[in-house]
Amino acid sequence: MGGKFYYIQIQNGGEVLWMPFEVFESRCSIDITYYPFDKQTCQIVFVVWSHSLEEISIERSKNGITYEDEFQENSVWKIIEVTHAVSKETRESRITFTFNLRRKPLFYLRLCHRGESPVTGIFMKLTILSLRLQCAMKRKNKIDIDEREDDLKEEKKEEEESSRKIAWSQVASAIDYVCFWGFLIVYAVMTLITFSIMLSHFSR
């Protein structure tokens, strides 16, 4: 092989077992159509370019590819399958290692539970306003003054408790509620203005 630092075992039948200790780096094209739920296939090709096929012929190992002992788990990719194939169609002997990889989507999506931070500022006021509007739409008119006073006391108590226990999920619901009605009113007004302009234009 041209050097004393190669780890090679030579058998009496002419077979040579090479155990490389180098760390090889390779690049492969990536298809990101289904990112971050994509699967990729990368190949590493070893070619005996300095000798002909009659002089050196690469053979596959009987045990296949064993990488579990030295393999270090990656946080982005997971190895699904590793295959190898020997090609002797040209004058040079070559072996191709194929790695089938699957990306770990949770590395990018960060779907993990976190403790919720307290809701403060404008988000608190927006959530309380949304709750008041929703309660006002469902509220029934009552005649009894005493019952009305009791209702006001209960509402005030509920608001104080809700202000202390408002979660970010309620903030998101409040933003969705306000945006829905806000955009609905804006689109309705714009539609009425557009039809009014069109009617005035055609009436001339």
Backbone as a chain_set.jsonl record, in Angstrom:
{"seq": "MGGKFYYIQIQNGGEVLWMPFEVFESRCSIDITYYPFDKQTCQIVFVVWSHSLEEISIERSKNGITYEDEFQENSVWKIIEVTHAVSKETRESRITFTFNLRRKPLFYLRLCHRGESPVTGIFMKLTILSLRLQCAMKRKNKIDIDEREDDLKEEKKEEEESSRKIAWSQVASAIDYVCFWGFLIVYAVMTLITFSIMLSHFSR", "coords": {"N": [[0.819, -1.21, 0.0], [2.138, 1.117, 0.279], [3.038, 2.346, 2.622], [4.077, 2.252, 6.09], [2.318, 2.783, 8.083], [-0.195, 1.836, 7.65], [-2.907, -0.19, 8.647], [-2.95, -3.367, 8.114], [-3.852, -6.677, 7.349], [-2.402, -9.559, 6.12], [-3.268, -12.442, 4.492], [-2.476, -15.977, 4.09], [-3.522, -16.911, 1.768], [-3.425, -14.922, -0.088], [-5.208, -12.927, 0.369], [-5.996, -9.665, 1.508], [-6.636, -7.755, 4.301], [-7.841, -4.681, 4.988], [-7.937, -2.251, 7.43], [-8.969, 0.744, 7.812], [-8.005, 3.662, 9.627], [-8.473, 6.279, 9.311], [-10.43, 9.302, 9.275], [-12.933, 9.857, 7.148], [-14.259, 12.357, 5.063], [-17.163, 13.322, 3.372], [-19.301, 14.593, 0.76], [-22.66, 15.136, -0.289], [-25.423, 15.539, -2.525], [-28.496, 17.136, -1.566], [-31.942, 16.697, -1.211], [-34.422, 18.809, -0.402], [-37.185, 18.761, -0.39], [-39.202, 17.772, 1.3], [-38.472, 18.864, 3.722], [-38.658, 19.57, 7.254], [-38.853, 16.779, 7.225], [-37.445, 14.976, 5.701], [-35.676, 12.434, 3.828], [-32.446, 11.256, 3.111], [-29.924, 10.138, 0.826], [-26.678, 9.124, 0.825], [-23.49, 8.53, -0.619], [-20.362, 6.847, -0.439], [-17.51, 6.291, -2.21], [-14.95, 4.035, -2.878], [-12.094, 3.615, -4.773], [-9.76, 1.652, -6.495], [-7.473, 3.096, -7.987], [-4.85, 3.004, -8.81], [-4.143, 0.484, -9.568], [-4.93, -2.271, -11.689], [-7.961, -4.188, -12.345], [-7.277, -6.855, -12.517], [-5.069, -7.01, -10.897], [-5.703, -6.047, -8.277], [-8.559, -6.801, -6.526], [-11.453, -5.744, -5.067], [-13.289, -7.052, -2.382], [-16.347, -7.823, -0.698], [-17.01, -7.712, 2.833], [-17.636, -10.565, 4.903], [-19.175, -10.263, 7.151], [-20.581, -8.018, 6.649], [-21.429, -4.543, 7.081], [-20.326, -3.123, 9.967], [-20.932, -0.762, 12.227], [-21.753, -0.005, 14.68], [-20.202, -0.08, 17.0], [-18.256, 1.97, 16.933], [-19.773, 4.092, 16.237], [-21.122, 7.333, 16.649], [-23.907, 8.866, 17.975], [-25.887, 11.179, 16.182], [-27.265, 14.467, 16.469], [-28.902, 15.537, 14.542], [-29.281, 13.808, 12.346], [-30.406, 10.477, 11.615], [-29.283, 7.23, 11.114], [-30.678, 5.046, 8.894], [-30.23, 2.802, 7.25], [-27.409, 0.999, 6.038], [-25.665, 0.114, 3.227], [-23.604, -1.811, 0.958], [-21.835, -2.168, -2.107], [-20.062, -3.912, -4.619], [-18.322, -3.047, -7.508], [-17.313, -4.181, -10.64], [-17.233, -3.51, -13.242], [-15.661, -1.809, -14.712], [-12.149, -1.183, -15.535], [-11.067, -0.758, -13.12], [-11.268, -1.689, -9.723], [-13.914, -1.154, -7.496], [-15.722, -0.075, -4.579], [-18.827, 0.746, -3.174], [-20.294, 2.517, -0.63], [-23.42, 2.987, 0.747], [-25.406, 5.238, 2.429], [-28.372, 5.548, 4.087], [-30.213, 8.099, 5.31], [-32.196, 9.74, 7.788], [-33.766, 12.702, 8.64], [-34.02, 14.274, 11.835], [-36.889, 15.641, 12.844], [-37.674, 16.944, 15.189], [-35.486, 18.296, 16.092], [-35.515, 20.699, 14.819], [-38.138, 21.643, 15.026], [-38.565, 21.817, 17.733], [-40.423, 20.756, 19.621], [-41.268, 20.73, 22.603], [-42.138, 20.565, 26.047], [-42.539, 23.396, 28.03], [-42.24, 25.374, 30.946], [-44.736, 27.753, 31.567], [-44.391, 31.236, 31.234], [-45.312, 34.115, 33.218], [-48.157, 36.039, 32.17], [-48.192, 39.315, 31.089], [-48.735, 42.919, 30.837], [-49.866, 44.284, 27.723], [-50.922, 41.968, 26.638], [-52.293, 40.761, 28.723], [-54.381, 42.638, 29.147], [-55.632, 42.492, 26.658], [-56.557, 39.858, 26.642], [-58.378, 39.885, 28.803], [-60.213, 41.745, 27.804], [-61.187, 40.304, 25.609], [-62.426, 38.157, 26.927], [-64.428, 39.541, 28.291], [-65.975, 40.524, 26.159], [-66.869, 38.134, 25.006], [-68.372, 37.112, 27.123], [-70.285, 39.099, 27.316], [-71.769, 38.744, 25.013], [-73.076, 36.42, 25.555], [-74.545, 36.96, 27.749], [-77.536, 37.267, 29.663], [-80.415, 39.343, 29.984], [-81.404, 40.628, 33.09], [-83.915, 41.306, 35.51], [-84.151, 41.715, 38.223], [-82.661, 43.748, 40.642], [-81.037, 43.113, 42.774], [-80.023, 40.622, 42.009], [-78.559, 41.437, 39.828], [-76.552, 42.979, 41.02], [-75.273, 40.978, 42.436], [-74.335, 39.48, 40.315], [-72.483, 41.265, 39.197], [-70.602, 41.392, 41.247], [-69.697, 38.748, 41.23], [-68.635, 38.622, 38.648], [-66.558, 40.47, 38.857], [-64.98, 39.18, 40.737], [-64.332, 36.85, 39.314], [-62.861, 37.984, 37.235], [-60.639, 38.974, 38.613], [-59.52, 36.569, 39.511], [-59.051, 35.304, 37.074], [-57.213, 37.038, 35.951], [-54.971, 36.465, 37.391], [-54.465, 33.883, 36.665], [-54.154, 33.631, 33.959], [-53.153, 32.056, 31.007], [-50.746, 31.502, 28.339], [-51.982, 30.201, 26.27], [-54.584, 31.112, 26.444], [-54.124, 33.746, 25.782], [-53.381, 33.487, 23.094], [-55.815, 32.536, 22.091], [-57.403, 34.779, 22.603], [-56.207, 36.718, 20.952], [-56.726, 35.551, 18.477], [-59.52, 35.701, 18.484], [-60.035, 38.505, 18.594], [-58.709, 39.367, 16.256], [-60.169, 37.985, 14.301], [-62.81, 39.124, 14.419], [-62.086, 41.773, 14.02], [-60.87, 41.834, 11.412], [-63.059, 40.874, 9.999], [-64.952, 42.94, 10.289], [-63.541, 45.031, 9.048], [-63.265, 44.036, 6.394], [-65.977, 43.873, 5.731], [-66.761, 46.581, 5.806], [-65.061, 47.615, 3.808], [-66.047, 46.203, 1.609], [-68.681, 47.228, 1.438], [-68.093, 49.922, 0.878], [-66.815, 49.623, -1.588], [-68.89, 48.545, -3.216], [-70.653, 50.707, -3.064], [-69.232, 52.718, -4.403], [-69.091, 51.534, -6.939], [-71.829, 51.392, -7.614], [-72.504, 54.109, -7.654], [-70.922, 54.853, -9.761], [-71.961, 53.434, -11.981], [-74.506, 54.462, -12.055], [-74.353, 56.949, -13.171]], "CA": [[0.0, 0.0, 0.0], [2.994, 2.287, 0.181], [3.339, 2.99, 3.89], [4.107, 1.361, 7.236], [1.303, 3.172, 9.061], [-1.478, 1.226, 7.316], [-3.254, -1.365, 9.451], [-3.308, -4.352, 7.096], [-3.599, -8.084, 7.639], [-2.187, -10.317, 4.889], [-3.527, -13.865, 4.692], [-1.621, -16.846, 3.282], [-4.15, -17.168, 0.474], [-3.339, -13.747, -0.944], [-6.208, -11.939, 0.743], [-5.501, -8.552, 2.318], [-7.698, -7.1, 5.054], [-7.428, -3.312, 5.325], [-8.763, -1.597, 8.445], [-8.539, 2.156, 7.836], [-8.242, 4.407, 10.857], [-8.715, 7.676, 8.973], [-11.79, 9.839, 9.284], [-13.214, 10.327, 5.798], [-15.331, 13.334, 4.911], [-17.799, 13.222, 2.059], [-20.423, 15.485, 0.505], [-23.662, 14.589, -1.196], [-26.523, 16.459, -2.819], [-29.629, 16.967, -0.658], [-33.268, 17.086, -1.692], [-35.125, 19.358, 0.766], [-38.599, 18.936, -0.734], [-40.041, 17.479, 2.468], [-37.785, 19.348, 4.919], [-37.595, 18.772, 7.894], [-39.238, 15.368, 7.301], [-36.835, 14.406, 4.508], [-34.73, 11.324, 3.895], [-31.364, 11.485, 2.169], [-29.065, 9.005, 0.493], [-25.311, 9.556, 0.552], [-22.612, 7.438, -1.025], [-18.909, 6.989, -0.365], [-16.963, 5.356, -3.198], [-13.516, 3.763, -2.813], [-11.647, 3.096, -6.067], [-8.337, 1.31, -6.615], [-7.148, 3.741, -9.262], [-3.443, 2.796, -9.184], [-3.953, -0.895, -10.009], [-6.017, -2.774, -12.521], [-8.85, -5.151, -11.709], [-6.593, -8.143, -12.43], [-4.068, -6.967, -9.833], [-6.38, -5.893, -6.984], [-10.016, -6.908, -6.628], [-12.08, -5.487, -3.775], [-14.355, -7.975, -2.03], [-17.146, -7.417, 0.454], [-16.793, -8.464, 4.069], [-18.673, -11.557, 5.168], [-20.027, -9.76, 8.238], [-21.27, -6.797, 6.24], [-20.933, -3.294, 7.657], [-20.568, -3.006, 11.407], [-20.525, 0.577, 12.65], [-22.381, 0.312, 15.962], [-19.222, 0.061, 18.082], [-17.579, 3.26, 16.846], [-20.702, 5.128, 15.77], [-21.577, 8.334, 17.608], [-25.242, 9.343, 17.607], [-25.955, 12.564, 15.729], [-28.487, 15.133, 16.919], [-29.698, 15.979, 13.392], [-29.573, 12.708, 11.43], [-30.463, 9.101, 12.102], [-28.954, 6.274, 10.058], [-31.703, 4.017, 8.737], [-29.651, 1.589, 6.657], [-26.117, 1.14, 5.368], [-25.428, -0.992, 2.293], [-22.37, -1.697, 0.184], [-21.871, -2.922, -3.364], [-18.787, -3.962, -5.328], [-18.479, -2.899, -8.954], [-16.155, -4.636, -11.412], [-17.579, -3.316, -14.643], [-14.571, -1.085, -15.362], [-10.826, -1.766, -15.319], [-10.699, -0.514, -11.735], [-12.171, -2.261, -8.735], [-14.456, -0.119, -6.618], [-16.783, -0.442, -3.649], [-19.668, 1.902, -2.865], [-21.063, 2.452, 0.613], [-24.61, 3.829, 0.652], [-25.991, 5.565, 3.735], [-29.731, 6.095, 4.062], [-30.355, 8.934, 6.499], [-33.479, 10.404, 8.027], [-33.591, 13.873, 9.493], [-34.823, 14.325, 13.053], [-37.613, 16.921, 12.754], [-37.804, 17.612, 16.485], [-34.324, 19.156, 16.287], [-35.849, 22.011, 14.273], [-39.453, 22.083, 15.479], [-38.456, 22.103, 19.171], [-41.701, 20.455, 20.253], [-41.017, 20.29, 23.967], [-42.953, 21.272, 27.031], [-41.821, 24.367, 28.832], [-43.045, 26.067, 31.935], [-45.251, 28.994, 31.021], [-44.045, 32.457, 31.945], [-46.517, 34.895, 33.522], [-48.652, 36.942, 31.128], [-48.237, 40.68, 31.601], [-48.818, 43.997, 29.865], [-50.974, 44.413, 26.782], [-51.537, 40.663, 26.42], [-53.25, 40.574, 29.808], [-55.548, 43.481, 28.884], [-56.313, 41.969, 25.476], [-57.269, 38.635, 27.032], [-59.529, 40.266, 29.634], [-61.195, 42.36, 26.907], [-61.816, 39.245, 24.836], [-63.334, 37.422, 27.815], [-65.591, 40.387, 28.555], [-66.819, 40.561, 24.963], [-67.529, 36.839, 24.854], [-69.401, 36.997, 28.168], [-71.36, 40.051, 27.024], [-72.611, 38.192, 23.954], [-73.865, 35.316, 26.107], [-75.23, 37.4, 28.961], [-78.984, 37.449, 29.57], [-80.926, 40.482, 30.741], [-82.073, 40.273, 34.331], [-84.717, 42.414, 36.021], [-83.931, 41.891, 39.651], [-81.479, 44.559, 40.89], [-80.158, 42.38, 43.686], [-79.323, 39.605, 41.227], [-77.594, 42.134, 38.991], [-75.417, 43.324, 41.864], [-74.54, 39.74, 42.712], [-73.615, 39.11, 39.094], [-71.33, 42.151, 39.063], [-69.597, 40.964, 42.213], [-69.116, 37.487, 40.759], [-67.807, 38.91, 37.48], [-65.337, 41.109, 39.327], [-64.169, 38.15, 41.376], [-63.814, 35.975, 38.265], [-61.827, 38.709, 36.506], [-59.437, 39.003, 39.434], [-58.921, 35.233, 39.489], [-58.557, 35.009, 35.725], [-56.024, 37.85, 35.702], [-53.842, 35.81, 38.032], [-54.272, 32.537, 36.139], [-54.203, 33.65, 32.496], [-52.052, 31.349, 30.361], [-50.469, 31.973, 26.982], [-52.982, 29.624, 25.368], [-55.712, 32.037, 26.443], [-53.697, 34.925, 25.027], [-53.493, 33.143, 21.674], [-57.243, 32.489, 21.771], [-57.909, 36.153, 22.588], [-55.713, 37.36, 19.729], [-57.494, 34.98, 17.369], [-60.893, 36.228, 18.567], [-60.024, 39.926, 18.23], [-58.33, 39.494, 14.84], [-61.272, 37.504, 13.462], [-63.861, 40.132, 14.321], [-61.521, 42.996, 13.451], [-60.758, 41.687, 9.962], [-64.404, 40.729, 9.445], [-65.551, 44.278, 10.203], [-62.811, 45.802, 8.031], [-63.651, 43.539, 5.072], [-67.369, 44.251, 5.476], [-66.781, 48.017, 5.488], [-64.434, 47.796, 2.493], [-66.98, 45.694, 0.595], [-69.76, 48.209, 1.287], [-67.554, 51.103, 0.187], [-66.567, 49.266, -2.994], [-70.18, 48.464, -3.906], [-71.211, 52.059, -3.159], [-68.525, 53.409, -5.487], [-69.502, 50.937, -8.21], [-73.207, 51.805, -7.914], [-72.498, 55.523, -8.044], [-70.284, 54.974, -11.07], [-72.866, 52.941, -13.021], [-75.737, 55.266, -12.097], [-74.117, 58.168, -13.951]], "C": [[0.854, 1.262, 0.0], [3.309, 2.961, 1.488], [3.276, 1.996, 5.031], [2.997, 1.654, 8.237], [-0.071, 2.586, 8.742], [-1.691, -0.039, 8.148], [-3.806, -2.426, 8.507], [-2.943, -5.747, 7.595], [-3.516, -8.848, 6.318], [-2.353, -11.8, 5.202], [-2.624, -14.693, 3.77], [-2.237, -17.175, 1.927], [-4.133, -15.98, -0.467], [-4.376, -12.681, -0.627], [-5.598, -10.91, 1.697], [-6.694, -7.88, 2.978], [-7.2, -5.735, 5.51], [-8.428, -2.722, 6.307], [-8.335, -0.139, 8.564], [-8.905, 2.826, 9.153], [-8.522, 5.886, 10.574], [-10.192, 8.031, 9.124], [-12.037, 10.466, 7.916], [-14.387, 11.301, 5.81], [-15.866, 13.265, 3.485], [-18.954, 14.208, 1.969], [-21.387, 14.813, -0.464], [-24.769, 15.616, -1.388], [-27.731, 16.111, -1.951], [-30.894, 17.478, -1.322], [-34.1, 17.519, -0.487], [-36.601, 19.586, 0.463], [-39.486, 18.765, 0.49], [-39.362, 17.887, 3.779], [-38.793, 19.859, 5.941], [-37.954, 17.298, 8.072], [-38.637, 14.597, 6.126], [-35.925, 13.237, 4.851], [-33.697, 11.524, 2.793], [-30.554, 10.213, 1.979], [-27.695, 9.534, 0.094], [-24.441, 8.336, 0.266], [-21.151, 7.833, -0.84], [-18.308, 5.892, -1.23], [-15.451, 5.259, -3.009], [-13.116, 3.063, -4.114], [-10.148, 2.803, -6.0], [-7.87, 1.837, -7.964], [-5.717, 3.463, -9.732], [-3.151, 1.374, -9.658], [-5.169, -1.328, -10.819], [-6.843, -3.801, -11.754], [-8.197, -6.518, -11.573], [-5.596, -8.182, -11.275], [-4.709, -6.91, -8.439], [-7.885, -5.91, -7.215], [-10.616, -6.742, -5.233], [-13.229, -6.464, -3.566], [-15.089, -7.451, -0.793], [-16.843, -8.288, 1.665], [-17.938, -9.442, 4.295], [-19.654, -11.081, 6.233], [-20.796, -8.496, 7.866], [-20.629, -5.571, 6.87], [-21.317, -3.244, 9.125], [-20.023, -1.655, 11.861], [-21.059, 0.928, 14.04], [-21.362, 0.583, 17.063], [-18.595, 1.454, 18.101], [-18.515, 4.403, 16.461], [-21.121, 6.035, 16.916], [-22.897, 8.922, 17.118], [-25.201, 10.831, 17.273], [-27.276, 13.177, 16.138], [-29.403, 15.523, 15.774], [-30.153, 14.805, 12.544], [-29.605, 11.379, 12.168], [-30.205, 8.163, 10.932], [-30.005, 5.172, 10.033], [-31.09, 2.701, 8.261], [-28.327, 1.94, 5.998], [-25.895, -0.097, 4.507], [-24.111, -0.755, 1.555], [-22.475, -2.602, -1.039], [-20.52, -2.801, -4.05], [-19.058, -3.909, -6.823], [-17.178, -3.302, -9.643], [-16.413, -4.476, -12.9], [-16.482, -2.584, -15.404], [-13.248, -1.801, -15.101], [-10.367, -1.597, -13.881], [-11.734, -1.139, -10.813], [-12.634, -1.157, -7.789], [-15.551, -0.695, -5.728], [-17.513, 0.831, -3.23], [-20.451, 1.632, -1.591], [-22.207, 3.458, 0.525], [-25.226, 3.992, 2.036], [-27.37, 6.184, 3.527], [-29.994, 6.806, 5.39], [-31.749, 9.525, 6.579], [-33.254, 11.55, 9.013], [-34.515, 13.8, 10.71], [-35.569, 15.654, 13.095], [-37.703, 17.66, 14.07], [-36.616, 18.512, 16.786], [-34.611, 20.567, 15.813], [-37.175, 22.531, 14.807], [-39.463, 22.419, 16.964], [-39.79, 21.909, 19.877], [-41.44, 19.882, 21.639], [-41.833, 21.15, 24.915], [-42.071, 22.196, 27.858], [-42.773, 24.989, 29.835], [-43.469, 27.43, 31.406], [-44.835, 30.169, 31.896], [-45.306, 33.265, 32.206], [-46.861, 35.867, 32.405], [-48.791, 38.33, 31.727], [-48.491, 41.657, 30.463], [-50.05, 43.946, 28.999], [-51.662, 43.081, 26.528], [-52.57, 40.355, 27.5], [-54.531, 41.359, 29.542], [-56.347, 42.962, 27.691], [-57.114, 40.719, 25.813], [-58.502, 38.954, 27.861], [-60.617, 40.904, 28.782], [-61.927, 41.311, 26.089], [-62.804, 38.453, 25.686], [-64.584, 38.233, 28.119], [-66.538, 40.416, 27.361], [-67.561, 39.244, 24.772], [-68.62, 36.648, 25.901], [-70.57, 37.931, 27.891], [-72.3, 39.516, 25.956], [-73.508, 37.08, 24.485], [-74.721, 35.736, 27.302], [-76.725, 37.607, 28.7], [-79.41, 38.629, 30.437], [-81.692, 40.001, 31.961], [-82.774, 41.512, 34.896], [-84.38, 42.713, 37.471], [-82.614, 42.631, 39.885], [-80.501, 43.823, 41.787], [-79.358, 41.315, 42.951], [-78.25, 40.244, 40.354], [-76.346, 42.515, 39.794], [-74.584, 42.09, 42.195], [-73.722, 39.301, 41.501], [-72.37, 39.964, 38.92], [-70.214, 41.761, 40.025], [-68.904, 39.679, 41.763], [-68.205, 37.716, 39.557], [-66.484, 39.539, 37.896], [-64.4, 40.098, 39.964], [-63.545, 37.22, 40.345], [-62.703, 36.662, 37.479], [-60.527, 38.764, 37.292], [-58.735, 37.649, 39.439], [-58.335, 34.913, 38.123], [-57.305, 35.804, 35.409], [-54.785, 37.23, 36.328], [-53.516, 34.463, 37.398], [-54.32, 32.491, 34.614], [-52.947, 32.981, 31.94], [-51.877, 31.876, 28.944], [-51.423, 31.357, 25.969], [-54.224, 30.501, 25.302], [-55.374, 33.319, 25.696], [-53.816, 34.673, 23.531], [-54.947, 33.089, 21.237], [-57.834, 33.889, 21.699], [-57.465, 36.896, 21.338], [-56.474, 36.852, 18.514], [-58.911, 35.551, 17.329], [-60.947, 37.678, 18.094], [-59.689, 40.114, 16.753], [-59.462, 39.053, 13.924], [-62.337, 38.581, 13.291], [-63.335, 41.434, 13.736], [-61.43, 42.932, 11.94], [-62.131, 41.541, 9.311], [-65.077, 42.086, 9.285], [-64.868, 45.107, 9.122], [-63.207, 45.362, 6.633], [-65.091, 43.91, 4.74], [-67.475, 45.721, 5.094], [-66.181, 48.274, 4.111], [-65.343, 47.307, 1.377], [-68.124, 46.666, 0.362], [-69.282, 49.454, 0.556], [-67.333, 50.814, -1.288], [-67.866, 49.192, -3.781], [-70.813, 49.842, -4.05], [-70.552, 52.84, -4.286], [-68.943, 52.861, -6.843], [-70.917, 51.353, -8.588], [-73.275, 53.257, -8.338], [-71.885, 55.721, -9.418], [-71.227, 54.533, -12.193], [-74.145, 53.764, -13.12], [-75.57, 56.545, -12.894], [-74.387, 57.938, -15.441]], "O": [[0.348, 2.356, -0.252], [3.818, 4.082, 1.472], [2.529, 1.019, 4.974], [2.758, 0.857, 9.145], [-1.022, 2.815, 9.489], [-0.778, -0.845, 8.328], [-4.982, -2.394, 8.142], [-1.88, -5.965, 8.178], [-4.434, -8.795, 5.5], [-1.666, -12.345, 6.066], [-2.077, -14.176, 2.795], [-1.545, -17.665, 1.035], [-4.755, -16.019, -1.529], [-4.419, -11.642, -1.286], [-4.796, -11.244, 2.569], [-7.647, -7.484, 2.306], [-6.267, -5.634, 6.307], [-9.629, -2.698, 6.039], [-7.432, 0.178, 9.338], [-9.974, 2.587, 9.715], [-8.779, 6.656, 11.499], [-11.068, 7.167, 9.103], [-11.427, 11.477, 7.567], [-15.385, 11.078, 6.495], [-15.105, 13.163, 2.523], [-19.518, 14.609, 2.987], [-20.99, 14.035, -1.332], [-25.017, 16.453, -0.52], [-27.965, 14.944, -1.637], [-30.911, 18.555, -1.918], [-34.446, 16.692, 0.356], [-37.206, 20.511, 1.006], [-40.423, 19.537, 0.691], [-39.65, 17.314, 4.829], [-39.735, 20.542, 5.539], [-37.425, 16.636, 8.965], [-39.257, 13.666, 5.614], [-35.475, 13.072, 5.984], [-34.037, 11.914, 1.676], [-30.506, 9.34, 2.847], [-27.57, 10.299, -0.862], [-24.637, 7.261, 0.834], [-20.761, 8.981, -1.053], [-18.564, 4.708, -1.012], [-14.755, 6.275, -2.982], [-13.711, 2.059, -4.505], [-9.37, 3.618, -5.505], [-7.872, 1.114, -8.96], [-5.399, 3.658, -10.905], [-2.04, 1.086, -10.102], [-6.275, -0.815, -10.648], [-6.472, -4.226, -10.66], [-8.503, -7.266, -10.644], [-5.307, -9.25, -10.735], [-4.303, -7.638, -7.533], [-8.413, -5.126, -8.004], [-10.315, -7.519, -4.326], [-14.043, -6.678, -4.464], [-14.523, -6.737, 0.035], [-16.468, -9.453, 1.532], [-19.078, -9.171, 3.917], [-20.827, -11.455, 6.215], [-21.566, -7.968, 8.669], [-19.433, -5.563, 7.158], [-22.495, -3.315, 9.474], [-18.813, -1.433, 11.878], [-20.841, 2.038, 14.523], [-21.62, 1.384, 17.961], [-18.424, 2.046, 19.167], [-18.087, 5.553, 16.371], [-21.436, 5.569, 18.011], [-22.993, 9.412, 15.993], [-24.577, 11.629, 17.972], [-28.3, 12.495, 16.156], [-30.576, 15.814, 16.006], [-31.288, 14.793, 12.067], [-28.939, 11.182, 13.184], [-30.834, 8.285, 9.88], [-30.2, 4.458, 11.016], [-31.386, 1.632, 8.794], [-28.15, 3.038, 5.469], [-25.933, -1.222, 5.005], [-23.581, 0.356, 1.535], [-23.115, -3.654, -1.006], [-19.909, -1.733, -4.063], [-19.911, -4.63, -7.339], [-16.095, -2.836, -9.287], [-15.874, -5.222, -13.717], [-16.382, -2.725, -16.623], [-13.224, -2.887, -14.521], [-9.39, -2.219, -13.462], [-12.931, -1.115, -11.098], [-11.838, -0.332, -7.341], [-16.214, -1.67, -6.08], [-16.89, 1.859, -2.966], [-21.177, 0.643, -1.49], [-21.985, 4.639, 0.261], [-25.526, 3.013, 2.72], [-27.508, 7.216, 2.87], [-29.994, 6.185, 6.453], [-32.395, 9.777, 5.562], [-32.638, 11.383, 10.066], [-35.646, 13.324, 10.617], [-34.959, 16.692, 13.352], [-37.8, 18.887, 14.078], [-36.711, 19.396, 17.637], [-34.036, 21.528, 16.325], [-37.325, 23.734, 15.021], [-40.282, 23.222, 17.41], [-40.239, 22.772, 20.631], [-41.4, 18.664, 21.811], [-42.168, 22.298, 24.622], [-40.996, 21.811, 28.32], [-43.972, 25.108, 29.583], [-42.653, 28.173, 30.862], [-44.913, 30.113, 33.123], [-46.286, 33.112, 31.477], [-45.977, 36.446, 31.773], [-49.439, 38.501, 32.76], [-48.468, 41.289, 29.289], [-51.141, 43.611, 29.462], [-52.857, 43.052, 26.233], [-53.607, 39.755, 27.217], [-55.633, 40.829, 29.689], [-57.578, 42.985, 27.701], [-58.229, 40.544, 25.322], [-59.56, 38.363, 27.649], [-61.803, 40.649, 28.994], [-63.139, 41.404, 25.892], [-63.893, 38.115, 25.223], [-65.681, 37.679, 28.197], [-67.756, 40.341, 27.526], [-68.74, 39.236, 24.419], [-69.674, 36.085, 25.604], [-71.716, 37.601, 28.194], [-73.497, 39.799, 25.984], [-74.577, 36.825, 23.932], [-75.526, 34.95, 27.803], [-77.116, 38.071, 27.629], [-78.83, 38.877, 31.494], [-82.517, 39.091, 31.879], [-82.274, 42.63, 34.767], [-84.338, 43.876, 37.874], [-81.569, 42.206, 39.393], [-79.287, 43.894, 41.592], [-78.174, 41.117, 43.22], [-77.174, 39.679, 40.158], [-75.224, 42.388, 39.305], [-73.355, 42.145, 42.231], [-72.594, 38.824, 41.625], [-71.315, 39.456, 38.539], [-69.036, 41.793, 39.672], [-67.689, 39.536, 41.896], [-67.145, 37.101, 39.444], [-65.426, 39.196, 37.367], [-63.186, 40.145, 39.765], [-62.381, 36.84, 40.468], [-61.721, 36.025, 37.096], [-59.443, 38.62, 36.726], [-57.507, 37.581, 39.378], [-57.258, 34.326, 38.021], [-56.428, 35.325, 34.69], [-53.672, 37.446, 35.85], [-52.41, 33.951, 37.572], [-54.507, 31.42, 34.036], [-51.828, 33.295, 32.345], [-52.729, 32.591, 28.416], [-51.649, 31.939, 24.909], [-54.847, 30.628, 24.248], [-56.239, 33.911, 25.05], [-54.29, 35.53, 22.785], [-55.286, 33.541, 20.143], [-58.67, 34.168, 20.839], [-58.253, 37.621, 20.73], [-56.825, 37.627, 17.625], [-59.435, 35.847, 16.255], [-61.803, 38.039, 17.286], [-60.314, 40.928, 16.074], [-59.695, 39.67, 12.885], [-62.723, 38.914, 12.17], [-64.063, 42.129, 13.027], [-61.857, 43.859, 11.251], [-62.347, 42.027, 8.201], [-65.703, 42.353, 8.26], [-65.536, 45.809, 8.363], [-63.459, 46.201, 5.769], [-65.397, 44.228, 3.591], [-68.199, 46.069, 4.162], [-66.723, 49.058, 3.333], [-65.406, 47.924, 0.314], [-68.504, 46.909, -0.784], [-69.994, 49.983, -0.297], [-67.625, 51.652, -2.142], [-67.946, 49.715, -4.893], [-71.451, 50.117, -5.066], [-71.227, 53.543, -5.038], [-69.13, 53.623, -7.791], [-71.186, 51.637, -9.755], [-74.008, 53.608, -9.263], [-72.267, 56.631, -10.154], [-71.29, 55.18, -13.238], [-74.8, 53.763, -14.162], [-76.565, 57.169, -13.26], [-74.238, 58.858, -16.244]]}, "num_chains": 1, "name": "protein.A"}
